[in-house]
Amino acid sequence: MSRKPPSTAATKALDALGVVYTPRPYDHDPATVDYGEEAARALGVPAQRVFKTLVAEVEGRGVVAVVPVSSMLDLKALAGSLGAKRAVMAAPEAAERRTGYVVGGISPFGQRSRLPLVLDESAAELPTILVSGGRRGFDLEVAPHDLLRATGGSTAPIATAR
């Protein structure tokens, strides 16, 4: 079944920047809590290609970390990549308030407040990755270098095995 992909703050931001992306909608099960694994299954792609967007606090400021859903965020590595000693995960409410998206649908693009972004270096090995398009059940396929260009982000080894 073909359906029109939604227009979100993320797609509007990418369109405004002229970034090439492929919308990848899928049927989201509201009972699911592992949004990234659900996306990988539904879209038929390896979990290493689907990246989750997480919001952390590094020395009191919000930071976005983008890591494969097959991995976990290494908070110490994230802090170190930004020249800090310590990072903690942001509370879900704070992440939603800062980004303008709901948890499970936080996109690295088109956030309410543009936060510094760090993309795990494993993305550089892939021609494209999938990230949230700003809603649960909607991913965007984009080249890692375009993600970095659109967000002003950087790369670092911030993921660790589950």
C-alpha positions as CSV (number, residue, x, y, z in Angstrom):
1,M,0.0,0.0,0.0
2,S,1.4,3.4,-1.0
3,R,0.7,6.4,1.1
4,K,1.8,10.0,1.1
5,P,4.6,10.6,3.6
6,P,3.8,13.2,6.2
7,S,5.2,16.7,6.1
8,T,7.0,17.4,9.4
9,A,9.4,20.0,10.7
10,A,12.2,17.6,9.7
11,T,11.1,17.3,6.1
12,K,10.5,21.1,5.9
13,A,14.0,21.8,7.2
14,L,15.6,19.4,4.8
15,D,13.6,20.8,1.8
16,A,14.6,24.3,2.8
17,L,18.3,23.3,2.7
18,G,18.0,21.3,-0.5
19,V,19.0,18.1,1.2
20,V,18.2,14.9,-0.7
21,Y,16.4,12.3,1.4
22,T,14.0,9.4,1.0
23,P,10.9,9.3,3.2
24,R,10.4,5.9,4.7
25,P,6.9,5.6,6.5
26,Y,5.9,2.4,8.2
27,D,3.0,1.2,10.3
28,H,3.9,2.0,14.0
29,D,2.4,-0.2,16.7
30,P,1.5,2.0,19.7
31,A,2.4,-0.8,22.1
32,T,6.0,-0.7,20.9
33,V,8.6,0.9,23.1
34,D,11.7,0.0,21.1
35,Y,11.1,2.4,18.3
36,G,14.3,1.9,16.4
37,E,14.1,-1.9,16.4
38,E,10.5,-1.6,15.2
39,A,11.7,0.7,12.3
40,A,14.4,-1.7,11.3
41,R,12.0,-4.6,11.2
42,A,9.2,-2.7,9.5
43,L,11.5,-1.3,6.8
44,G,13.5,-4.5,6.3
45,V,16.9,-2.9,7.0
46,P,19.7,-4.0,9.3
47,A,19.5,-2.3,12.7
48,Q,23.1,-1.0,12.2
49,R,21.6,1.4,9.5
50,V,18.8,2.7,11.7
51,F,20.0,5.4,14.0
52,K,18.2,6.7,17.1
53,T,18.2,10.4,18.1
54,L,18.9,10.8,21.8
55,V,19.0,14.0,23.9
56,A,21.6,14.3,26.7
57,E,22.7,17.0,29.1
58,V,26.4,17.9,28.9
59,E,27.5,20.4,31.5
60,G,23.9,21.8,31.7
61,R,23.3,22.1,28.0
62,G,21.3,20.0,25.7
63,V,23.1,17.9,23.1
64,V,21.8,15.5,20.5
65,A,23.5,12.1,20.1
66,V,22.7,9.9,17.0
67,V,23.7,6.3,17.4
68,P,22.7,3.0,15.7
69,V,19.7,1.3,17.3
70,S,21.8,-1.8,17.6
71,S,24.1,0.0,20.0
72,M,23.9,2.1,23.2
73,L,25.1,5.6,23.7
74,D,28.4,5.9,25.6
75,L,27.7,9.0,27.8
76,K,31.4,9.3,28.8
77,A,32.5,9.2,25.1
78,L,29.8,11.8,24.2
79,A,31.0,14.1,27.0
80,G,34.6,13.6,25.9
81,S,33.8,14.4,22.3
82,L,32.6,17.8,23.4
83,G,35.5,18.5,25.8
84,A,33.5,17.8,28.9
85,K,33.8,15.2,31.7
86,R,30.3,14.1,32.2
87,A,27.0,13.6,30.4
88,V,23.6,12.3,31.5
89,M,20.5,11.5,29.5
90,A,17.9,14.2,29.4
91,A,14.5,13.5,31.0
92,P,12.0,12.6,28.3
93,E,10.0,15.8,29.0
94,A,13.1,18.0,28.6
95,A,14.0,16.2,25.4
96,E,10.5,16.8,24.0
97,R,10.4,20.4,25.1
98,R,13.8,21.2,23.6
99,T,13.3,19.4,20.3
100,G,9.5,19.9,19.7
101,Y,9.2,16.2,19.0
102,V,7.8,13.3,21.0
103,V,10.1,10.6,22.3
104,G,10.3,7.9,19.7
105,G,9.9,10.5,17.0
106,I,12.7,12.9,17.8
107,S,14.5,13.8,14.5
108,P,17.9,15.4,14.2
109,F,16.4,17.9,11.8
110,G,14.0,20.8,12.3
111,Q,14.2,20.9,16.1
112,R,12.6,23.7,18.1
113,S,16.0,24.6,19.5
114,R,19.0,23.7,17.5
115,L,21.2,21.6,19.8
116,P,24.8,20.6,19.1
117,L,24.8,17.2,17.4
118,V,27.2,14.3,17.5
119,L,26.8,11.4,15.1
120,D,28.5,8.1,15.9
121,E,31.4,7.6,13.6
122,S,30.1,4.2,12.3
123,A,27.7,6.2,10.1
124,A,30.6,7.2,7.9
125,E,30.9,3.5,6.7
126,L,27.4,3.6,5.3
127,P,26.1,5.3,2.1
128,T,22.8,6.2,3.8
129,I,21.3,5.9,7.3
130,L,17.8,6.1,8.5
131,V,16.8,8.5,11.3
132,S,13.4,9.6,12.6
133,G,11.4,11.9,10.4
134,G,9.7,13.6,13.3
135,R,7.0,11.1,14.0
136,R,6.7,7.6,15.2
137,G,6.3,5.4,12.2
138,F,8.2,7.8,9.8
139,D,11.9,7.6,9.1
140,L,14.1,9.5,6.6
141,E,16.9,7.9,4.7
142,V,19.8,10.3,4.3
143,A,23.5,10.3,3.6
144,P,25.6,10.8,6.8
145,H,27.5,13.7,5.3
146,D,24.2,15.4,4.5
147,L,23.0,14.9,8.0
148,L,26.1,16.6,9.3
149,R,25.8,19.4,6.8
150,A,22.2,20.1,7.7
151,T,22.7,20.0,11.4
152,G,26.2,21.5,11.7
153,G,27.1,18.3,13.6
154,S,30.3,16.4,14.1
155,T,31.3,12.7,14.4
156,A,32.9,10.8,17.2
157,P,33.0,7.2,18.5
158,I,30.0,7.6,20.9
159,A,28.3,4.2,20.5
160,T,29.0,1.0,22.5
161,A,27.8,-2.6,22.1
162,R,24.5,-3.5,23.8
